[in-house]
Amino acid sequence: MTNRVENIAEVCDALKNMGVELDNPELQRMLKAQSLVIVQTARNLAPQDTGDLAKSIGFITGKDKDNKSKVLIGLRKDYNNNYLGPMFEFGVPTNRIQKTTGRDTGILEARPFMRPALDQNAGRVTDGIINGVDKIIAKLAKKNNLNYK
């Protein structure tokens, strides 16, 4: 027997009621694929002094069950100078004297790379995610005898 459902919300509710898990590894793979353009743009926009900062930009989402429906992009933990990322992104507005060493840290103008990468690609990524989620939901609906689309 096939049940007819009209929209994505109804499909999601019906699948949840059947015990189908919507947050699955396929969802995370799709999210990463659609979001990769943000990572690539951020790497291109990042300061290239040594290239270490740009190379460290990537997905920082763990592979645990709590992160199947989200993707986090940032500086990966293997980047030794991870404090520099926020300094480049937001700048250091005034000279600061370190209390422990007395060293002057100087002024660093903001050179944003993460926010512009997100802003430049937000629409494209959002559209890709919407289409990707729709395909995953349609596949799950068909597998569970729901007539969707």
C-alpha atoms as one frame of an Amber mdcrd trajectory, in Angstrom:
protein
   0.000   0.000   0.000   1.287   3.474  -0.922   0.408   6.581   1.068   0.080
   9.885  -0.805   1.884  12.889   0.710   1.833  16.394  -0.749   4.868  18.290
   0.515   8.265  17.789   2.059   7.013  18.489   5.601   4.404  15.740   5.289
   7.023  13.342   3.917   9.389  14.094   6.797   6.611  13.611   9.355   5.468
  10.351   7.753   9.030   9.011   7.596   9.708   9.949  11.223   6.479   8.233
  12.262   7.744   5.081  10.519  10.996   5.279  12.449  13.114   6.287   9.444
  16.191   8.279  10.445  16.455  11.428   8.338  19.833  12.511   9.734  21.979
   9.965   7.944  25.482   9.823   6.470  24.096  10.462   2.975  22.769  13.804
   4.227  26.175  14.812   5.588  27.915  13.776   2.353  25.504  15.937   0.374
  25.970  18.893   2.754  29.746  18.652   2.414  29.568  18.378  -1.369  27.352
  21.456  -1.612  29.468  23.427   0.899  32.849  22.612  -0.619  32.724  25.790
  -2.707  32.829  27.839   0.522  35.975  26.012   1.641  37.611  26.560  -1.744
  36.712  30.256  -1.848  37.951  30.811   1.727  41.253  29.137   0.843  41.631
  31.441  -2.169  40.802  34.546  -0.113  42.978  33.657   2.910  46.326  35.415
   3.317  48.925  33.395   1.416  52.110  34.386   3.285  53.138  30.779   3.908
  49.999  29.034   2.670  49.526  27.248   6.008  46.422  29.236   6.926  44.733
  28.518   3.587  45.625  24.804   3.756  44.127  24.535   7.238  40.649  25.673
   6.127  38.299  22.746   5.800  35.446  20.790   7.301  35.721  20.469  11.049
  32.578  18.407  11.475  33.180  15.257  13.448  31.978  11.913  12.195  29.811
  11.283  15.215  26.059  10.842  15.288  25.458  14.417  16.458  26.846  16.005
  13.291  24.925  14.298  10.506  22.695  17.273   9.744  25.280  20.046   9.833
  28.641  20.908   8.408  31.120  23.186  10.154  33.838  24.964   8.201  36.853
  26.526   9.856  40.509  26.099  10.733  41.310  22.471  11.384  43.078  21.601
  14.610  46.297  20.509  12.896  47.041  24.179  12.093  49.629  25.226  14.683
  48.977  28.967  14.491  45.196  28.751  14.782  45.027  32.025  16.711  46.113
  33.866  13.542  42.931  33.018  11.642  40.670  35.241  13.760  43.371  37.933
  13.831  43.414  38.055  10.018  39.632  37.760   9.722  38.793  40.506  12.230
  42.077  42.399  12.601  43.753  43.687  15.742  42.442  47.216  16.233  45.079
  48.744  18.486  48.592  48.165  19.666  48.477  45.758  22.529  51.220  45.178
  24.996  51.304  41.586  26.195  51.218  41.505  29.980  53.509  38.519  30.348
  56.233  39.521  27.879  55.776  43.255  27.449  55.892  42.701  23.692  53.970
  45.056  21.370  51.664  43.050  19.101  51.114  45.943  16.707  48.096  46.736
  14.574  46.775  44.250  12.039  44.191  45.387   9.502  41.326  42.977   8.995
  41.770  40.743   5.942  38.508  38.781   5.972  38.360  35.487   4.132  35.737
  33.307   5.843  32.775  35.722   5.842  33.295  36.806   2.230  33.543  33.148
   1.179  30.190  32.457   2.828  28.574  35.616   1.441  29.773  34.948  -2.118
  28.379  31.405  -2.157  25.370  31.455   0.202  22.667  31.447  -2.485  24.280
  28.726  -4.569  24.945  26.516  -1.550  21.426  27.026  -0.182  19.851  26.081
  -3.512  22.087  23.014  -3.761  21.198  21.896  -0.243  17.473  22.363  -0.856
  17.669  20.249  -4.029  19.881  17.666  -2.317  17.559  17.310   0.679  14.576
  17.008  -1.651  16.284  14.141  -3.536  17.194  12.344  -0.298  13.644  12.728
   1.042  12.156  11.525  -2.261  14.437   8.475  -2.216  13.489   7.654   1.392
   9.805   8.175   0.603   9.948   5.770  -2.336  11.845   3.198  -0.273   9.125
   3.408   2.404   6.141   3.288   0.009   5.230   6.966   0.194   4.082   8.608
  -3.009   5.963  11.923  -3.155   6.354  13.858  -6.417
